[in-house]
């Protein structure tokens, strides 16, 4: 089976690019002596997880997930050491306890005193980490927040440690800036850890990580694991900020030409907002790629800066680069589109059609979805 035989739109995963990305991160983290707890929220695939966990250049402590559906899926495939890295609610504790009773070791996170008490009071087996805000201003409490010790004491023997996430590293535009944010992330984590230990509380896990900070950290002393995720697949935004190499985008969307306007240097493809997402993250990057960059069937940048300029639900309107030599597209011709945000793009699809640098489909890997 080849790409020309597939229904469109669909996801294409280049295994060679994925392996390069996985190896690059493993070497970077391994050189700092810190284990990986790779975040599987992007890939949502046991086949990808196995590849990452098998890389010999960095030890792993388990995986990170963003939904309990992922936790159930990966546990069902034999990966049990799981961090559910989204603030837990009382209504989800029974589900966590059920997974853990079946053999999993799902850890949860909280930044709330009442929630810490609910975790401690639950009859099921579970541990929790306190979420620390290191500058992203999303979830978590500051490392110097006066409630830190109270939350730790409320968790009692269910306290597993602390975690933080430097998501604001995506706003950095140089390796030096990302390294500075990585150090601030580490400092926040260690500050909170010292306070908990000074209060007589155990804090075995000191968990940090985003793809930019994991890749570019100068040092990770005192940290017990790092949790990058999007680096596996990369996307146009990650290539813009240097988290992946320019040729490090492993996932693209295969699409068919369904309309053409040669005089206007425009084509229409059957991949719109549902297949590509409407993420516009590159709008704030050095190069704005609209809703995606159009590539040839082998994933090469043969059409210059031809971009999906408009994304309706099932239609993608492509403005062809006036400076590039492009073919006289016919209805039914195929292109591939590199996405702005691979997590969002992949979310609408249920499988990856895997290639090895060419157009032959060598495997089909399912992915989990839902919550």
N, C-alpha and C positions, 0 to 999 in steps of 0.2 A: 504494500500500500504506500502511495506517495501523497504529498500534500495536495496535488491536483485531484485526488480521489475523495477528499474530505468534504463534509458539509461545512458551509460557512454561515456565520462566523464561528471560529473555534480557536482554542488556545494552542499555541505551538511552544514547546519547551525544548531548547537546545541543550542537550545533556553536556556537551563539551564546555559550553560557556558556564553552565551551572557548576561543573567540577572545578573550573578555574576560580570562580568566585569563592566557592567553599574552601579551596586550598589557600587562597590569598588570606582570608580571614583567619583560618586555622594557624597559618604561619605567624601572623601578626599577634594573635592572642597567645599562642604557644611560646613565642619569644619572651613574653612578659610573665610567663609561669602561672597563668590563671586559667582555670577550666572554663569551658563554654557551657552555657545552658541555652542552646539555640532556641530562638522564638519561632514557632511554627505557624504564626498567625497569617503569614503571607502564603506559604506553600500549602499548608493544610493537607499534606500528603505523606503517607507512611514511606513511600519510595524515596522521597526527598529526605525525610528524617533519617532513614537508614544510611544514606550516603553521607550526611553530615556527621552522624554519630560514629561512623566507621573511619573517619579521617584520622590518621595516626599522629598528626602534628600538634593536636591540642586535645587534652582529655576533656571529657564531658561529665556533667553532674546530673543530667536529665534533660528535660525540655521545658519550654515555656509555651503556654497557650493563651488565647484570648477569649475562648468560649468553653463552656462545659461540654458542649457537643464535641469539640476537639479533644477535650480530656477523655471523654468516653471512647472516642474513636482510637486515639493513640494507646490508651490502656488496653483496649481490645486487641491491639496488635503487639502487646507485650512490652510497651514502654510505660512504666508505672511511676517513675519519679517525675512529677509534673508540678509546675508552678502555674497556677491560674492567676495571671497578672492583671486582673481587673477587680476593682473594689467589690467585695462580696456583700450580699444582702441576706437578711435572715431567711428569706424564702428559698434560697439556694443551698442552705446548709445541709438539708436532708439529702439532696442529690450528691453533694460532695461526700457525705458520710456513707452513702450507698456505694459509691465508687471505691472508697477506701476499704469498706468491708469486703468487697470483692477482690481485693489484692492491690489496689492502686495506692499511691502515696501522694494524693493531691494536696498541695499547700495553697492557702488562700492569703489574701492581703486585705488590710484595713488601715484606715487612718482615724478611726472613730472610736471613742471610748465606749459608747453604748454597744456598738457592734463587737468590740473586743469582749465585752461581758457576755454577749449572746454566743460568741464562739466558745468561750470558756464553759458556758453552761450547757452546751449541746452534748447529748449523750454519745454521739458518734465520735469516731477517731479522726482527728484532723489537727494540723498545725497551721500557724499563721505568721506572716511577716508584717511588720509595720511599714507602711509606705511613707517615704520621705520625699518631700519636694526639694529638688536641687536647682530649681530655677525655671522649670517648664510652666509652673503655675496651673497645673491641671489637677491631678490627685496628689494626696500626700500632705503631711505637715512639715514645717521647716525643721531643720535639725536642732534648732534651739527652742522649739516650741515647748512651752511649759507643760503640755499634756503628755509628752512623750513617755515619761516614766510611769504615769498613771495608766496609760494604755498597755504598756509592757506588764505592769503588775496585774492588771485585769486579765490579761491572757494567761499569766502564770506559767505553768509548765507546757502550755501550748504555744508559747513564743518561740518561733524558729529563727528569728533574726529580723533584719531590715532589708528593704529594697528601695531603689530609686531609679528613675529613668530620665535621662537628659534629652528629651524629645526636642528641646529648643536648639540642639546642635544642628538641626536641619536648616536653621537660619544662618549658620556660619558659611563663609565663602572662601575660607583658606584652611589649609592643614593646621597652621598655627592657632587659628581661632578654635578649631575643633579640639585640638590638644588642650587648650586652656579650659574649655568647657568640660573635657574629660577629667581634668584635675579638680575642677570645682565640684563635679559629680562625686569623685572619690572623697574629697574633703568632707562633703555633706554626709556621705555614708559613714565615714570613720568618726565624725563628730557625734552622730546619733549613736553609733555603736559604743563609743567610750562612755557616753552618758548612761546607757542602759547597764553596761557592765559595772559602772561605778555605783549604780543603785542595787547591785547584787543580782542582776538578771543575766541569764544565759543569752548569748547572741551568736550562735554558731554560723549563721548565714549572713554574709554581707554581699548583697547582690546588686549589681549595677548594669548599665549597658544600653546603648543604642548602637546602630551600625557605625555612625561616624566616630563616636567616642571609643568604641571597642577597637576600631581599626587604627585610630591615630593617637591613642593614649600614650603618654611618655612613660608612665609607670602605673602599676595597679597594686602596689603593696598594701596589704591589709584587706584587700578585696578577696572574696572566696569564689566568685563566678561573675561572668558577664553574659548578657542576653541579647546579642544582635539578631536580626531576623531578615530584614528586607535585602541585605547584601547578597543573599543566595540568588535572587532573581535579578536584582537591579531594575532600573527603569530610567527614563530620560532625566528625571530630577536627580536621582542618585548619581548618574553620570555627570551631570552639571556640577555637583558639589564634590565629586571625586571619591564617593564611597565605592563606586565600581569604575572600572576602566571604560573608555568610550565604546569599546566593543564588548562590554560586559553585561549587556541586556539579554538575559536568557529566555524571557517570555515575550512573545509577540502574539498579535491576533491576526489570524489568517482571514482575509475578506475577499469577496468577489466584487468586481465592477458591475454595477447595475444601471449606471447612467453615464453619459459622456457629453461634454460640450467642448469640442476641440478648439473652436474659435475663442472660447473664454479660458482655455487652458484649465479646465475643471472636469473632474470626474466625481461620480457618486458611488460609494461602496455600501455594502450591506452590514457594516459595523458602525453603529451609532452609539448613543449614550449608554444603552444597555450592555453592549459588548465591550466598550472601551472605558466606560465610566465618564463622568463629566468633570473629573478632577482637573484643575488648572494650575497645579503646583509650579510648573515651569514658568508661569507668568511672572513670578517673583525671582526667577533665576536669570543668569546672564543671557540665556537664549530661550525665547518663548516658542514652544513647539505646538501651540494650539491645543488640540485634543489628541495629538499623536503624530509621529513622524512616519511617513510612508516609505517602506522598504520593498525590495524585490522579493521574489519567491525564496531566495536563499538567505534572506535577512540582511542583504547588503544595502548600503546607502547609495544606490544607483540612480536615484531620482532627485538628488540634491536636497534642497530644503522644501520638499513637497509635504504639505501639512494638512491634517484634518482640521479645517477652519471652522466647521460647524458640526455639531453632533445632535441630531434629533434622536428620537427613541431608537429607530432601527436604520437610520440613514446617516452616513458620514459624508459630508461634502468636502472634497479634497481640492485645494488650490495647488496646482502643479507649479513647481519652481520655474519661473521664466528664464532663469540662467542655466537650467539643466536640460540635457537631451533626454527626453522621455519617449517611450514608444507610443504608437498610435493605439491606445487602449481600445479593446473591443469588449462588448458585453460578455461577461463570464470570465474574463481574465482575472488572475489572482494577484494580490499584493499581501504584504504583511505590515502590520502597524506596531511600532514600538510605543508603549504606553507611558504616560506621565507618572502614574502611580500604580505599580504592579499589584499591590494589595487590593486596591479598589477594582482594577480591571479583572483580576482573576476571580473575584467574588461571584460574578454572574455565571461562571462556567463550572461544569461538574467533572471535567477531566482534562488532562494534558495529552496532546499528541506529541510524542517525544521523537526528536531527530538528533542526529549526531553530526551537525555541521552541514548536512545536505538536505535533500527533500524527501528522503526515504523515511517513513514512519517506522521506528524500531521498537516502539512500545507505546502502550496507552496506560497512563497512570491516573487512577481516580483521585478525587479530592473531596474532603468533607466540607459541608456548608451548614448554615443555620446556627442556632444558639443553644 
